[in-house]
Amino acid sequence: MNNKLFTLERFSTARNAAVAVLIFACTCVHAQVHNPSFSADQVQVMGKRTTTSKVYSSEKAVRIEKEEKGKQSITIMHLDRKAVWVLNPEQKTYMDMGGIGAAGAEMASSMEGAKVQRDPLGSEQVGAYHCDKYHVETTYDGHVYKSLEWDAKELDGFPVKQADEKGSWSKEYQNVKLGPQDPSLFEVPAGYKKLDLGGLFGNR
């Protein structure tokens, strides 16, 4: 029973990680339009919670590496395959998030057709970068999403920071490196065992 509860807890953690990637994929569409491939350190603030991660992005895939409570987790999302995988490097296992990946990838892909209006707000320094600041309104599926964006002049307009107008969240990239990423970063490594999520609730 304890093993099953442990597996359920691990599944819940993986599901939350997958949802975080979906949010990332949907909010970084503008970044990918200008610079389809990059790597960076990411600092994300949601309310009072701050998380750091390493991000690798190509035109149709995203990889996020995080460490929590001394445990490393890797989440990979493929927009073209409509798939999300959560890897556990310590145990060399991975979870295929199935429907979560399909629905999220479809949403992230369709966001590319959203209407975006950008109004300049002057210039500001963000970390090591000199940035042009913008107020951004994104219209998608009848809804309007408002945010602030800082585009680095040193990186040909790459958005190194995005934030909510009310300060409820922010996302900042540091140590950005533009350019093609190794395709193997977006695949499950050889030797990793797939966990059977279907047996979590059926076995007793």
C-alpha positions in Angstrom: 0.0 0.0 0.0 2.8 2.4 0.9 4.5 1.7 -2.5 1.2 2.5 -4.2 0.8 5.7 -2.3 4.4 6.7 -3.2 3.7 6.0 -6.8 0.5 8.1 -6.7 2.3 10.9 -5.1 5.0 10.7 -7.8 2.3 10.7 -10.4 0.7 13.9 -8.9 4.1 15.6 -8.8 4.7 14.6 -12.5 1.2 15.9 -13.4 2.0 19.2 -11.8 5.3 19.4 -13.7 3.5 18.7 -16.9 1.0 21.4 -16.4 3.9 23.8 -15.6 5.4 22.9 -19.0 2.1 23.6 -20.7 1.9 27.0 -19.2 5.5 27.7 -20.2 4.8 26.5 -23.8 1.8 28.7 -24.1 3.4 31.8 -22.7 6.7 31.5 -24.6 5.1 31.4 -28.1 6.3 35.0 -28.8 9.8 34.0 -27.8 9.8 31.1 -30.2 8.6 33.2 -33.1 11.7 35.4 -32.8 14.2 32.8 -31.7 13.0 29.3 -32.2 15.9 27.6 -30.4 17.6 28.7 -27.2 18.8 27.6 -23.8 18.6 29.6 -20.6 18.3 29.6 -16.8 14.7 30.5 -15.8 13.5 32.2 -12.6 9.8 32.0 -12.2 7.8 33.8 -9.4 4.2 32.8 -8.7 3.0 34.8 -5.7 5.5 34.1 -2.9 6.9 31.0 -4.5 10.1 31.3 -6.6 11.4 28.4 -8.6 14.5 28.0 -10.8 15.1 25.7 -13.7 17.1 25.1 -16.8 15.2 25.5 -20.1 16.0 24.2 -23.6 13.7 25.1 -26.4 13.5 24.2 -30.1 10.9 25.1 -32.7 8.5 22.3 -31.6 9.9 21.0 -28.3 10.6 22.3 -24.8 12.7 20.7 -22.0 12.7 21.9 -18.4 15.1 20.6 -15.8 14.2 21.2 -12.1 15.4 20.1 -8.7 13.1 20.0 -5.7 14.0 18.5 -2.3 17.2 17.2 -3.7 15.5 15.3 -6.5 15.9 16.2 -10.2 13.1 16.0 -12.6 13.0 16.6 -16.4 9.9 17.4 -18.3 9.8 17.3 -22.1 7.0 18.5 -24.3 6.7 17.9 -28.0 4.2 20.2 -29.7 4.4 18.3 -33.0 3.8 14.9 -31.3 1.3 16.2 -28.8 3.3 14.5 -26.0 4.6 15.2 -22.5 7.1 13.0 -20.8 8.3 13.3 -17.2 11.7 11.7 -16.5 13.2 10.6 -13.2 17.0 10.5 -13.8 17.7 8.9 -10.4 15.6 5.8 -11.2 15.9 6.0 -15.0 12.2 5.9 -15.5 9.7 8.1 -17.3 6.0 8.8 -17.4 4.0 9.4 -20.5 1.3 12.0 -19.5 -1.0 11.0 -22.3 -4.1 13.1 -22.6 -2.5 15.9 -20.6 0.2 16.2 -23.2 -2.2 15.9 -26.2 -4.6 18.6 -24.9 -1.8 20.9 -23.8 0.2 20.6 -27.0 -2.9 21.4 -29.0 -3.5 24.5 -26.9 0.1 25.7 -27.2 0.1 25.1 -31.0 -3.1 27.0 -31.5 -1.8 30.0 -29.5 0.5 30.7 -32.4 -2.5 32.1 -34.2 -3.4 34.5 -31.4 -3.6 38.3 -32.1 -0.9 40.2 -30.3 -0.8 44.0 -29.7 2.5 45.5 -28.3 2.7 49.1 -27.0 6.2 50.4 -26.1 6.9 51.6 -22.6 10.5 52.8 -22.9 13.7 51.0 -21.9 14.8 49.2 -18.7 17.7 47.1 -17.5 16.9 43.4 -16.7 19.9 41.7 -15.2 22.7 41.9 -17.8 20.5 43.0 -20.6 19.4 46.4 -21.9 15.7 45.9 -22.8 12.8 47.6 -24.6 9.8 47.3 -22.4 6.3 46.6 -23.8 2.7 46.3 -22.7 1.3 43.2 -24.5 -2.3 42.3 -25.1 -2.9 38.9 -26.5 -6.4 38.1 -27.8 -7.1 34.3 -28.0 -10.4 32.5 -28.2 -12.4 35.6 -27.2 -10.2 36.4 -24.2 -7.7 39.2 -23.7 -4.5 38.5 -21.7 -2.4 41.5 -20.6 1.2 41.3 -19.6 4.5 43.2 -19.6 7.5 42.1 -21.6 11.2 43.1 -21.7 13.0 42.4 -25.0 16.8 42.3 -24.8 18.6 44.5 -27.4 21.7 42.3 -27.0 19.7 39.2 -28.1 17.9 40.7 -31.1 14.7 41.3 -29.2 14.5 38.1 -27.3 12.0 38.5 -24.4 14.1 37.9 -21.3 11.3 38.8 -18.9 7.6 38.6 -18.8 5.3 39.6 -16.0 1.7 40.1 -15.0 0.5 43.7 -14.8 -0.5 43.2 -11.1 2.7 41.5 -10.1 1.1 38.1 -9.4 3.7 36.3 -11.5 6.9 36.9 -13.5 9.3 34.8 -15.6 12.9 35.8 -16.3 15.6 34.2 -18.4 19.3 34.5 -17.5 22.4 33.3 -19.3 20.5 33.1 -22.6 22.2 31.3 -25.4 20.5 31.5 -28.8 21.0 28.8 -31.4 20.2 25.2 -32.3 19.9 22.7 -29.5 20.9 19.0 -29.5 17.9 17.0 -30.7 18.7 14.3 -28.1 17.6 16.7 -25.3 14.0 16.3 -26.4 14.0 12.5 -26.4 13.7 9.8 -23.7 17.2 8.5 -23.1 18.0 4.9 -24.0 17.6 2.5 -21.1 14.8 4.5 -19.4 11.8 2.3 -18.3 8.3 3.5 -18.9 6.0 3.5 -15.9 2.6 1.9 -16.3 0.2 4.6 -15.1 -2.8 2.5 -16.1 -2.0 0.1 -13.4 -2.0 2.7 -10.6 -5.8 2.6 -10.0 -6.6 -0.9 -11.3 -4.3 -3.0 -9.2 -5.2 -3.7 -5.6 
